[in-house]
Amino acid sequence: MSDWDPSQPILEIENLSISFFTRLREIPAVMDFSCTVLPGEAMGLVGESGCGKSTVALAVMRDLGVNGRIVGGSIKFKGRDLTNMSMEELRKIRGSEIAMIYQEPMASLNPAMKIGRQLMEVPMIHRGMAAGEARALARQLVADVRLPDPDRILDAYPHQLSGGQQQRIVIAMALMSKPALLILDEPTTALDVTVEAGIVDLVNELAEKTGTSMLFISHNLGLVREVCNRITVMYSGEAVETGAIDDVFNRMRHPYTQALFRAIPLPGADKNARPLRAIPGNFPLPHERPPGCNFGPRCDYFQQGRCDAAEIAMHPVPGDERHDTRCLRPSEIDWEALWKADSTRARGEIGEVVLRMEDVRKYYEVAASSLFSGGDTKVVKANETLSFEARAGETLAIVGESGCGKSTFAKVLMGLETATGGKIRLFDENVQSTPIQARNADTVSTLQMVFQNPFDTLNPSMTVGRQIIRALEIFGIGKNDGERRQRMLELLDLVKLPREFGDRMPRQLSGGQKQRVGIARAFAGDAKVVIADEPVSALDVSVQAAVTELLMDIQRKNQTTLLFISHDLSIVRYLSDRVMVMYLGHVVEIGTTDQVFAPPYHPYTEALLSAVPIADTKVTKRRIVLEGDIPSAMNPPPGCPFQTRCQWKSQVPGNLCEQAVPPMVDLEGGHQIKCHLSRQQLAGMEPVFRFPDAAE
């Protein structure tokens, strides 16, 4: 490798084509893909699921499996073509010069081996390092990735660490041999937004320190903006636009890039005046791609006879350096034209209170030793004195990190768990101590839930229509099968699915289509209160926009109360009327969306907002990195639950934060914050976001 010139690209992919071979046919996964990463550069690779992002990464690692094959083009690493290398040569490069971090950290860690041993293996195998030296390096890197008590971590097994800590270990492992190129495939998808912010800072800091180049794969444009200097947008196996972050974000020159930005909730979006716009149509299957431009059938600017006449190659955008597009008409489109919504929506009417929770608590008793059921029991305080009310037609968002008690609260409300104390009134009926099996069909049909993962909630051996009809039977809707079938077809219309989908099996549907079936089933009994638990987090950007709009359309029509549980604060800001912030079982802040997203903030809300990645180069943001993880609900800290991580604690006199749970402070307009800070201190807080002008 010594003859490589450091002024040349670290990674140069030219006209790469990859196919997967099945018994039936060749499936072209990636076609004519080119991408260049210079030393020290971070390249973001974005696009919807199935566009070929991970396939490109696996091709660089030469790890396409038995039926994947590179059928054209080249992948040069430091000037040498990886596609011609022997397995022996590849083994020397993989793990030492090129390292990859996968989406799911537990897939990369051996559950039966201590962390220290797993980290030491890398330099011992790749660099022949002695065990003592390897352990010292491992300890240094564990400290570098900001994990507390490195010696304890080295002696721990993977299951003893949280998801964020596991991901940091995987990053440390990838950096053990100081690779020249680091490939990150959706490294933060399963993590909380605060943990994600810490990992992003960490990756940026380590890349700066070691000069490592990066290929960062994500579907989150905000995250790519925070990590990368350049971006390549992929659609259906092809690169459609590539360039510097500012060029592509501010002067996009491909209709797909524009469509992606219109589908994400940027700070200026408004569910009534400026709704999100889902990309029309569906992603083409690899063996059914249209002639000419792959994006043609879904494009606003498509011209028949021109855009579908022949294959379209990437070509430079005049005026920008290293900015290319695969669009034939970049100079003919008015890219500055603001997208006008088809129609602005009337603000939904918010009615009477339909749900009231007063001082609801949910405690679990668990054995002090989880291995043996004998001995002392400990109490896990999953929810502490939850009080709020929700009105007809209102969207109340519930936000907070994993372990804050959001899902426990949903289970208690649904009757899957019963409350330890307090009152829950649903349409003036006390339901806090009535488990779901004891609730009548009316109560059950009134209160429904849409789950995070649509794959787990559908029966794989039953048609979509049958599953909806079964819900109608349980709720006693329709006098006979004919009436129920008609109602099922109307529900498919409601969630904008073709009626013929009633005869399909779940496996024949995409993730977004399955989620729509879940929504249709939830509304089968004319639900009045719907708990949506992270309903769009598993979906692509454009599908996310479509499902969000769908939920709001149904809400306007039926005056449904929507309790929207989410950790994605961008989508919360866009669709909620009020926001409730939870931390370690407590409600720490509640108010209208405008109140919660502007100062004064609860210190935890302030940190949560600062962690949100925003895909808008004009918005500036204050950074607050939370140290440490959420404490255990089995062993909560004394006093304020947030005091162990709070950056404002020193502003409160004495040891008040450590001694007493703060009172709920009533600010103007129903805005409440649970904090010991004085009203003057709260009033003096700086905004987290700054916008270029007030018009935004």
For each residue, the residues with C-beta under 8 A, 3 or more apart:
1: 4 78 80 97
2:
3: 79
4: 1 8 78 79 80
5: 8 79
6: 39
7: 39
8: 4 5 78 79
9: 12 36 37 38 39 76
10: 37 38 39 41 77 78 180 181 213
11: 35 36 37 60 75 76 77 181 213 215
12: 9 36 37 74 75 76
13: 16 33 34 35 36 56 60 73 74 75 76
14: 34 73 74 76
15: 32 33 34 72 73 74
16: 13 30 32 33 34 56 59 70 72 73 74 75
17: 28 30 31 32 33 70 71 72 73
18: 28 29 30 52 55 56 59 64 68 69 70 71
19: 26 27 28 29 68 69 71
20: 26 27 29 64 67 68 69
21: 26 27 67 69
22: 25 26 27 67
23:
24:
25: 22 287
26: 19 20 21 22
27: 19 20 21 22 286 287
28: 17 18 19 31 71 237 286 287 289
29: 18 19 20 52 55 68 237 286
30: 16 17 18 33 52 55 56 59 237 238
31: 17 28 237 238
32: 15 16 17 72 73 238 311 313 314
33: 13 15 16 17 30 52 56 73 234 237 238 239
34: 13 14 15 16 73 239 314
35: 11 13 43 45 56 232 239 242
36: 9 11 12 13 322
37: 9 10 11 12 41 43 181 213 214 215 230
38: 9 10 41 213
39: 6 7 9 10 180 211 213
40: 207 211 212 213
41: 10 37 38 213 214 229 230
42: 207 213 214 216 227 228 229 230
43: 35 37 213 214 215 216 228 229 230 231 232
44: 216 217 218 224 227 228 230 231 232 245
45: 35 53 56 57 215 216 217 218 231 232 234
46: 53 217 218 219 220 221 224 231 232 233 234 260
47: 51 52 53 219 233 234 235
48: 51 219 235 283 540 541 542 543
49: 219 511 540
50: 236 283
51: 47 48 234 235 236 237 283
52: 18 29 30 33 47 55 56 234 236 237 238
53: 45 46 47 56 57 185 217 234
54: 57 58 185 217
55: 18 29 30 52 58 59 64 68
56: 13 16 18 30 33 35 45 52 53 59 60 234
57: 45 53 54 60 61 100 183 185 215 217
58: 54 55 61 63 64 65 68
59: 16 18 30 55 56 62 64 68 70 75
60: 11 13 56 57 75 77 82 98 181 183 215
61: 57 58 94 98 100 183
62: 59 82 83 85 90 94
63: 58
64: 18 20 55 58 59 68 69 70
65: 58 68
66:
67: 20 21 22
68: 18 19 20 29 55 58 59 64 65
69: 18 19 20 21 64
70: 16 17 18 59 64 73 75 83
71: 17 18 19 28
72: 15 16 17 32
73: 13 14 15 16 17 32 33 34 70 83
74: 12 13 14 15 16 81 83
75: 11 12 13 16 59 60 70 81 82 83
76: 9 11 12 13 14 79 80 81 82
77: 10 11 60 80 82 93 97 98 181
78: 1 4 8 10 97 180
79: 3 4 5 8 76
80: 1 4 76 77 85
81: 74 75 76 84 85
82: 60 62 75 76 77 85 90 93
83: 62 70 73 74 75
84: 81
85: 62 80 81 82 89 90 93
86: 89 90
87: 90 91
88: 91 92
89: 85 86 92 93
90: 62 82 85 86 87 93 94
91: 87 88 94
92: 88 89 96 97
93: 77 82 85 89 90 96 97 98
94: 61 62 90 91 97 98
95: 98 99 122 125 126 177 179
96: 92 93 99 126 127 177 179
97: 1 77 78 92 93 94 177 179 180 181
98: 60 61 77 93 94 95 179 180 181 182 183
99: 95 96 174 175 177 179 181 182 183
100: 57 61 174 182 183 184 185
101: 108 167 170 171 174 182 183 184 185 187
102: 105 107 108 170 185 187
103: 107 185 186 187 189 190
104: 107 108 190
105: 102 108 109 158 163 166 167 169 170
106: 109 111 158 166
107: 102 103 104
108: 101 102 104 105 170 173
109: 105 106 115 118 158 166 169 170
110: 113 118 158
111: 106 157 158 159
112: 157
113: 110 117 118 157
114: 117 118 154 155 156 157
115: 109 118 119 142 153 154 155 156 157 158 161 169
116: 119 120 135 138 139 153 154 155
117: 113 114 120 121
118: 109 110 113 114 115 121 169 173
119: 115 116 122 134 138 141 142 154 169 172 173 176
120: 116 117 123 124 131 134 135 138
121: 117 118 124 125
122: 95 119 125 126 134 173 176 177
123: 120 126 127 129 133 134 137 176 177
124: 120 121 127 128 129 130 131 134
125: 95 121 122
126: 95 96 122 123 177
127: 96 123 124 177
128: 124
129: 123 124 133 134 137
130: 124 133 134
131: 120 124 134 135
132: 135 136
133: 123 129 130 136 137
134: 119 120 122 123 124 129 130 131 137 138
135: 116 120 131 132 138 139 154
136: 132 133 139 140
137: 123 129 133 134 140 141 176
138: 116 119 120 134 135 141 142 154 172 176
139: 116 135 136 142 143 150 151 154
140: 136 137 143 144
141: 119 137 138 144 145 172 175 176
142: 115 119 138 139 145 147 150 153 154 169 172
143: 139 140 146 147 150
144: 140 141 172 175 206
145: 141 142 168 169 171 172 202 206
146: 143 168 198 202
147: 142 143 150 153 165 168 169
148: 153 628
149: 152 153
150: 139 142 143 147 153 154
151: 139 154 155
152: 149 155 156
153: 115 116 142 147 148 149 150 156 161 165 169
154: 114 115 116 119 135 138 139 142 150 151
155: 114 115 116 151 152
156: 114 115 152 153 160 161
157: 111 112 113 114 115 160
158: 105 106 109 110 111 115 161 166 169
159: 111
160: 156 157
161: 115 153 156 158 165 166 169
162: 165 166 629
163: 105 166 167 190 191 195 402
164: 167 168 191 192 195 198 199 629
165: 147 153 161 162 168 169 629
166: 105 106 109 158 161 162 163 169 170
167: 101 105 163 164 170 171 187 188 191 195 199
168: 145 146 147 164 165 171 172 199 202
169: 105 109 115 118 119 142 145 147 153 158 161 165 166 172 173
170: 101 102 105 108 109 166 167 173 174 187
171: 101 145 167 168 174 175 187 199 202 203 206
172: 119 138 141 142 144 145 168 169 175 176
173: 108 118 119 122 169 170 176
174: 99 100 101 170 171 179 182
175: 99 141 144 171 172 178 179 182 206 210 212
176: 119 122 123 137 138 141 172 173
177: 95 96 97 99 122 123 126 127
178: 175 210 212
179: 95 96 97 98 99 174 175 182 212
180: 10 39 78 97 98 212 213
181: 10 11 37 60 77 97 98 99 212 213 214 215
182: 98 99 100 101 174 175 179 207 212 213 214 215
183: 57 60 61 98 99 100 101 214 215 217
184: 100 101 187 203 214 215 216 217
185: 53 54 57 100 101 102 103 217
186: 103 189 217 218 219
187: 101 102 103 167 170 171 184 199 203
188: 167 191 195 196 199 200 218 223
189: 103 186
190: 103 104 163
191: 163 164 167 188 195 196 199
192: 164 195 196 401 402 567
193: 196 197 401 567 568 569 608 611 612
194: 197 198 401 607 608 611 626
195: 163 164 167 188 191 192 198 199 401 629
196: 188 191 192 193 199 200 223 611 613
197: 193 194 200 201 610 611 613 623 625 626
198: 146 164 194 195 201 202 625 626
199: 164 167 168 171 187 188 191 195 196 202 203
200: 188 196 197 203 204 223 226 227 613
201: 197 198 204 205 623 625
202: 145 146 168 171 198 199 205 206
203: 171 184 187 199 200 206 207 214 216 227
204: 200 201 207 208 226 227
205: 201 202 208 209
206: 144 145 171 175 202 203 209 210 212
207: 40 42 182 203 204 210 211 212 213 214
208: 204 205 211
209: 205 206
210: 175 178 206 207
211: 39 40 207 208
212: 40 175 178 179 180 181 182 206 207
213: 10 11 37 38 39 40 41 42 43 180 181 182 207
214: 37 41 42 43 181 182 183 184 203 207 227 228
215: 11 37 43 45 57 60 181 182 183 184
216: 42 43 44 45 184 203 224 227 228
217: 44 45 46 53 54 57 183 184 185 186
218: 44 45 46 186 188 221 223 224
219: 46 47 48 49 186 540 541
220: 46 223 224 613 615
221: 46 218 224 225 249 260 261 264 541 615
222: 225 226 264 570 612 613 614 615
223: 188 196 200 218 220 226 227 613
224: 44 46 216 218 220 221 227 228 231 245 615
225: 221 222 228 245 249 613 614 615 617
226: 200 204 222 223 613
227: 42 44 200 203 204 214 216 223 224
228: 42 43 44 214 216 224 225 231 245
229: 41 42 43 244 245
230: 37 41 42 43 44 242 243 244 245 322
231: 43 44 45 46 224 228 242 243 244 245 248 249
232: 35 43 44 45 46 239 241 242
233: 46 47 239 240 241 242 248 254 256 257 260
234: 33 45 46 47 51 52 53 56 237 238 239 240
235: 47 48 51 238 240 256 294 295
236: 50 51 52 283 284 286 289 294 295
237: 28 29 30 31 33 51 52 234 286 289 294
238: 30 31 32 33 52 234 235 294 326
239: 33 34 35 232 233 234 242 314 324 326
240: 233 234 235 254 256 257 294 295 325 326 327
241: 232 233 248 252 253 254 256 257 323 324 325 326 327
242: 35 230 231 232 233 239 248 314 322 323 324
243: 230 231 247 248 317 320 322 323 324
244: 229 230 231 247 248 320 321 322 323
245: 44 224 225 228 229 230 231 248 249 617
246: 249 250 617
247: 243 244 250 251 317 320 323
248: 231 233 241 242 243 244 245 251 252 257 323
249: 221 225 231 245 246 252 261 615 616 617
250: 246 247 617
251: 247 248 317 320 323 335
252: 241 248 249 257 258 261 335
253: 241 257 317 323 325 327 330 335
254: 233 240 241 257 258 295 325 326 327 330
255: 258 259 295 299 300 301 327 333
256: 233 235 240 241 259 260 279 295 299
257: 233 240 241 248 252 253 254 260 261
258: 252 254 255 261 262 335
259: 255 256 262 263 277 279 298 299 300 542
260: 46 221 233 256 257 263 264 279 541 542
261: 221 249 252 257 258 264 266 615
262: 258 259 276 277 339
263: 259 260 276 277 278 279 541 542 544 545
264: 221 222 260 261 276 541 545 570 615
265: 269 276 570 571 573 574 575
266: 261 269 570 614 615 616
267: 573 614 616 619 689 691 696
268: 274 696
269: 265 266 274 275 276 574
270: 273 274 275 574
271: 275 345 552 574 575
272: 275 344 345 346 347
273: 270 341 344
274: 268 269 270 341
275: 269 270 271 272 341 345 549
276: 262 263 264 265 269 545 548 549 574
277: 259 262 263 339 341 545
278: 263 542 543 545 546 549
279: 256 259 260 263 298 542 545
280: 298
281: 297 298
282: 510
283: 48 50 51 236 510
284: 236 288 289 290 294 297
285: 288 289
286: 27 28 29 236 237 289
287: 25 27 28
288: 284 285
289: 28 236 237 284 285 286 294
290: 284 293 294 296 297 308
291: 308 309 310
292: 296 307 308 309 310 311 312
293: 290 296 299 302 307 308 312 326 327 328
294: 235 236 237 238 240 284 289 290
295: 235 236 240 254 255 256 298 299
296: 290 292 293 299 302 307 308
297: 281 284 290 302
298: 259 279 280 281 295
299: 255 256 259 293 295 296 302 307
300: 255 259
301: 255 329 332 333
302: 293 296 297 299 307 308
303: 306 307 329
304: 307 308
305: 308 309
306: 303 309 328
307: 292 293 296 299 302 303 304 312 328 329
308: 290 291 292 293 296 302 304 305
309: 291 292 305 306
310: 291 292
311: 32 292
312: 292 293 307 326 327 328
313: 32 326
314: 32 34 239 242 324 325 326
315: 324 325 326
316: 320 323 324
317: 243 247 251 253 320 323 324 325 330
318: 331
319:
320: 243 244 247 251 316 317 323
321: 244
322: 36 230 242 243 244
323: 241 242 243 244 247 248 251 253 316 317 320
324: 239 241 242 243 314 315 316 317
325: 240 241 253 254 314 315 317 330
326: 238 239 240 241 254 293 312 313 314 315
327: 240 241 253 254 255 293 312 330 333
328: 293 306 307 312
329: 301 303 307 332 333
330: 253 254 317 325 327 333
331: 318
332: 301 329
333: 255 301 327 329 330
334: 337
335: 251 252 253 258
336:
337: 334
338:
339: 262 277
340:
341: 273 274 275 277 344
342:
343:
344: 272 273 341
345: 271 272 275 552 556
346: 272 556
347: 272
348: 393 552 555 556 559
349: 393 559
350: 391 392 393 394 577
351: 354 391 392 393 559
352: 391 392
353: 356 389 390 391
354: 351 390 391 392 426 427 528 529 561
355: 389 390 413 424 425 426 529 561 563
356: 353 388 389 423 424 425
357: 360 386 387 388 389 413 422 423 424 425
358: 387 422 423 424 425
359: 385 386 387 421 422 423
360: 357 383 385 386 387 409 412 419 421 422 423 424 432
361: 381 383 384 385 386 419 420 421 422
362: 382 383 405 408 409 412 417 419 420
363: 379 380 381 382 420
364: 379 380 382
365: 377 378 379 380
366: 370 377 378 379 380 634
367: 370 372 373 374 375 376 377 378
368: 375 376 377 378
369: 372 374 375
370: 366 367
371:
372: 367 369 375
373: 367
374: 367 369
375: 367 368 369 372
376: 367 368
377: 365 366 367 368
378: 365 366 367 368 634 635
379: 363 364 365 366 634
380: 363 364 365 366 633 634
381: 361 363 384 585 633 636
382: 362 363 364 405 408 585 633
383: 360 361 362 386 405 408 409 412 585
384: 361 381 405 584 585 586
385: 359 360 361 422 586 587
386: 357 359 360 361 383 405 409 422 587
387: 357 358 359 360 422 587
388: 356 357 396 580 587 590
389: 353 355 356 357
390: 353 354 355 394 396 529 561 563
391: 350 351 352 353 354 394 561
392: 350 351 352 354 528 559 560 561
393: 348 349 350 351 555 556 559 560 561
394: 350 390 391 561 562 577 578
395: 552 555 562 564 575 576 577 578
396: 388 390 561 562 563 564 576 577 578 579 580
397: 564 565 566 572 575 576 578 579 580 593
398: 406 409 563 564 565 566 580 582
399: 406 565 566 567 569 572 579 580 581 582 608
400: 404 405 406 567 581 582 583 608
401: 192 193 194 195 404 567 583 608 630
402: 163 192 567 630
403: 584 630 633
404: 400 401 582 583 584 585 630
405: 362 382 383 384 386 400 408 409 582 584 585 633
406: 398 399 400 409 410 533 565 582
407: 410 411 533 565
408: 362 382 383 405 411 412 417 585
409: 360 362 383 386 398 405 406 412 413 582
410: 406 407 413 414 449 531 533 563 565
411: 407 408 414 416 417
412: 360 362 383 408 409 415 416 417 418 419 424 432
413: 355 357 409 410 424 447 531 563
414: 410 411 436 447 449 531
415: 412 418 431 434 435 436 437 438 439 444
416: 411 412 435 436
417: 362 408 411 412
418: 412 415 432 433 434 435
419: 360 361 362 412 422 424 432 433
420: 361 362 363
421: 359 360 361
422: 357 358 359 360 361 385 386 387 419 432
423: 356 357 358 359 360 430 432
424: 355 356 357 358 360 412 413 419 430 431 432
425: 355 356 357 358 428 429 430 431
426: 354 355 429 431 443 446 447 529
427: 354 446 528
428: 425
429: 425 426 443
430: 423 424 425 433 434
431: 415 424 425 426 434 439 443
432: 360 412 418 419 422 423 424
433: 418 419 430
434: 415 418 430 431 438 439 443
435: 415 416 418 438 439
436: 414 415 416 439 444
437: 415
438: 415 434 435
439: 415 431 434 435 436 443 444
440: 443 444
441: 444 445 474 475 476 525
442: 445 446
443: 426 429 431 434 439 440 446 447
444: 415 436 439 440 441 447 448 474 475 525
445: 441 442 448 475 477 524 525 526 527
446: 426 427 442 443 525 526 527 528 529
447: 413 414 426 443 444 527 528 529 530 531
448: 444 445 522 523 525 527 529 530 531
449: 410 414 522 530 531 532 533
450: 515 518 519 522 530 531 532 533 535 551
451: 454 456 457 518 533 535
452: 533 534 535 537 538
453: 456 457 538
454: 451 457 458 511 514 515 517 518 538
455: 458 506 511 514
456: 451 453
457: 451 453 454 518
458: 454 455 462 464 467 506 514 517 518
459: 462 467 506
460: 505 506 507
461: 505
462: 458 459 466 467 470 505
463: 466 467 502 503 504 505
464: 458 467 468 501 502 503 504 505 506 509 517
465: 468 469 485 488 489 492 501 502 503
466: 462 463 469 470
467: 458 459 462 463 464 470 471 517 521
468: 464 465 471 472 488 491 492 502 517 520 521 524
469: 465 466 472 473 481 484 485 488
470: 462 466 467 473 474
471: 467 468 474 475 521 524 525
472: 468 469 475 477 478 484 487 488 524 525
473: 469 470 476 477 478 484
474: 441 444 470 471
475: 441 444 445 471 472 524 525
476: 441 473
477: 445 472 473 484 487 524 525
478: 472 473 481 483 484 486 487
479: 483
480: 483 484
481: 469 478 484 485
482: 485 486
483: 478 479 480 486 487
484: 469 472 473 477 478 480 481 487 488
485: 465 469 481 482 488 489
486: 478 482 483 489 490
487: 472 477 478 483 484 490 491 524
488: 465 468 469 472 484 485 491 492 502
489: 465 485 486 492 493 499 502
490: 486 487 493 494
491: 468 487 488 494 495 520 521 523 524
492: 465 468 488 489 495 497 498 499 501 502 520
493: 489 490 496 497 499
494: 490 491 520 523 554
495: 491 492 516 517 519 520 523 550 554
496: 493 516 546 550
497: 492 493 501 513 516 517 520
498: 492 501
499: 489 492 493 502
500: 503 504
501: 464 465 492 497 498 504 509 513 517
502: 463 464 465 468 488 489 492 499
503: 463 464 465 500
504: 463 464 500 501 508 509
505: 460 461 462 463 464 508
506: 455 458 459 460 464 509 514 517
507: 460
508: 504 505
509: 464 501 504 506 513 514 517
510: 282 283 513 514 543
511: 49 454 455 514 515 538 539 540 543
512: 515 516 539 540 543 546 547
513: 497 501 509 510 516 517
514: 454 455 458 506 509 510 511 517 518
515: 450 454 511 512 518 519 535 536 538 539 543 547
516: 495 496 497 512 513 519 520 547 550
517: 454 458 464 467 468 495 497 501 506 509 513 514 520 521
518: 450 451 454 457 458 514 515 521 522 535
519: 450 495 515 516 522 523 535 547 550 551 554
520: 468 491 492 494 495 497 516 517 523 524
521: 467 468 471 491 517 518 524
522: 448 449 450 518 519 527 530
523: 448 491 494 495 519 520 526 527 530 554 558 560
524: 445 468 471 472 475 477 487 491 520 521 527
525: 441 444 445 446 448 471 472 475 477
526: 445 446 523 558
527: 445 446 447 448 522 523 524 530 558 560
528: 354 392 427 446 447 558 559 560 561
529: 354 355 390 426 446 447 448 560 561 563
530: 447 448 449 450 522 523 527 551 560 561 562 563
531: 410 413 414 447 448 449 450 563 565
532: 449 450 535 551 562 563 564 565
533: 406 407 410 449 450 451 452 565
534: 452 537 538 565 566 567
535: 450 451 452 515 518 519 532 547 551 564
536: 515 539 543 544 547 548 566 568 571
537: 452 534 566 567 568
538: 452 453 454 511 515 534
539: 511 512 515 536 543 544 547
540: 48 49 219 511 512 543 544
541: 48 219 221 260 263 264 544 545
542: 48 259 260 263 278 279 545 546
543: 48 278 510 511 512 515 536 539 540 546 547
544: 263 536 539 540 541 547 548 571
545: 263 264 276 277 278 279 541 542 548 549
546: 278 496 512 542 543 549 550
547: 512 515 516 519 535 536 539 543 544 550 551
548: 276 536 544 545 551 552 571 574 575
549: 275 276 278 545 546 552 553
550: 495 496 516 519 546 547 553 554
551: 450 519 530 532 535 547 548 554 555 562 575
552: 271 345 348 395 548 549 555 556 575
553: 549 550 556 557
554: 494 495 519 523 550 551 557 558 560
555: 348 393 395 551 552 558 559 560 562
556: 345 346 348 393 552 553 559
557: 553 554
558: 523 526 527 528 554 555
559: 348 349 351 392 393 528 555 556
560: 392 393 523 527 528 529 530 554 555
561: 354 355 390 391 392 393 394 396 528 529 530
562: 394 395 396 530 532 551 555
563: 355 390 396 398 410 413 529 530 531 532
564: 395 396 397 398 532 535 572 575 576
565: 397 398 399 406 407 410 531 532 533 534
566: 397 398 399 534 536 537 569 571 572
567: 192 193 399 400 401 402 534 537
568: 193 536 537 571 572
569: 193 399 566 572 573 608 609 612
570: 222 264 265 266 573 574 612 614
571: 265 536 544 548 566 568 574 575
572: 397 399 564 566 568 569 575 576 579 593
573: 265 267 569 570 576 593 597
574: 265 269 270 271 276 548 570 571
575: 265 271 395 397 548 551 552 564 571 572
576: 395 396 397 564 572 573 579 593
577: 350 394 395 396 592 593
578: 394 395 396 397 590 591 592 593
579: 396 397 399 572 576 589 590 591 592 593 596 597
580: 388 396 397 398 399 587 589 590
581: 399 400 587 588 589 590 596 602 604 605 608
582: 398 399 400 404 405 406 409 585 586 587 588
583: 400 401 404 586 588 604 630 641 642
584: 384 403 404 405 630 631 633 636 641 642
585: 381 382 383 384 404 405 408 582 633 636 641
586: 384 385 582 583 641 661 674
587: 385 386 387 388 580 581 582 590 664 674
588: 581 582 583 602 604 605 641 642 673 674 675
589: 579 580 581 596 601 602 604 605 671 672 673 674
590: 388 578 579 580 581 587 596 671 672
591: 578 579 595 596 667 669 670 671 672
592: 577 578 579 595 596 669 670 671
593: 397 572 573 576 577 578 579 596 597
594: 597 598
595: 591 592 598 667 669 671
596: 579 581 589 590 591 592 593 601 605 671
597: 573 579 593 594 609 689
598: 594 595 687
599: 606 682 683 685 686 687 688
600: 667 673 682 683 685
601: 589 596 605 606 609 673 682 685 688
602: 581 588 589 605 606 642 673 674 675
603: 606 607 642 646 647 648 675 677
604: 581 583 588 589 607 608 642 645 646
605: 581 588 589 596 601 602 608 609
606: 599 601 602 603 609 610 624 685 688
607: 194 603 604 610 611 624 625 626 645 647
608: 193 194 399 400 401 569 581 604 605 611 612
609: 569 597 601 605 606 612 688 689
610: 197 606 607 621 622 623 624 688
611: 193 194 196 197 607 608 624 626
612: 193 222 569 570 608 609 621
613: 196 197 200 220 222 223 225 226
614: 222 225 266 267 570 619 621 689
615: 220 221 222 224 225 249 261 264 266
616: 249 266 267 619
617: 225 245 246 249 250
618: 691 692 696
619: 267 614 616 689 690 691 692
620: 689 690
621: 610 612 614 688 689 690
622: 610 686 687 688
623: 197 201 610
624: 606 607 610 611 647 688
625: 197 198 201 607
626: 194 197 198 607 611 645
627: 645
628: 148 644 645
629: 162 164 165 195
630: 401 402 403 404 583 584
631: 584 635 636 637 641 644
632: 635 636
633: 380 381 382 403 405 584 585 636
634: 366 378 379 380
635: 378 631 632
636: 381 584 585 631 632 633 641
637: 631 640 641 643 644 658
638: 658 659
639: 643 655 656 657 658 659 660 661
640: 637 643 646 657 658 660 661 662 674 675 676
641: 583 584 585 586 588 631 636 637 661
642: 583 584 588 602 603 604 645 646
643: 637 639 640 646 649 657 658
644: 628 631 637
645: 604 607 626 627 628 642
646: 603 604 640 642 643 649 657
647: 603 607 624
648: 603 651 652 677 681
649: 643 646 652 657
650:
651: 648 677 681
652: 648 649 656 657 676 677
653: 656
654: 659
655: 639 658 659
656: 639 652 653 659 660 676
657: 639 640 643 646 649 652 662 676
658: 637 638 639 640 643 655
659: 638 639 654 655 656
660: 639 640 656 676
661: 586 639 640 641 674
662: 640 657 665 674 675 676
663: 674
664: 587 672 673 674
665: 662 672 673 674 675 679 682
666: 670 671 672
667: 591 595 600 671 672 673 679 682
668: 671
669: 591 592 595
670: 591 592 666
671: 589 590 591 592 595 596 666 667 668
672: 589 590 591 664 665 666 667
673: 588 589 600 601 602 664 665 667 682
674: 586 587 588 589 602 640 661 662 663 664 665
675: 588 602 603 640 662 665 682
676: 640 652 656 657 660 662
677: 603 648 651 652 681 682
678: 681 682
679: 665 667 682 683
680: 683 684
681: 648 651 677 678 684 685
682: 599 600 601 665 667 673 675 677 678 679 685
683: 599 600 679 680
684: 680 681
685: 599 600 601 606 681 682
686: 599 622
687: 598 599 622 690
688: 599 601 606 609 610 621 622 624
689: 267 597 609 614 619 620 621
690: 619 620 621 687
691: 267 618 619 694 696
692: 618 619 696
693: 696
694: 691
695:
696: 267 268 618 691 692 693
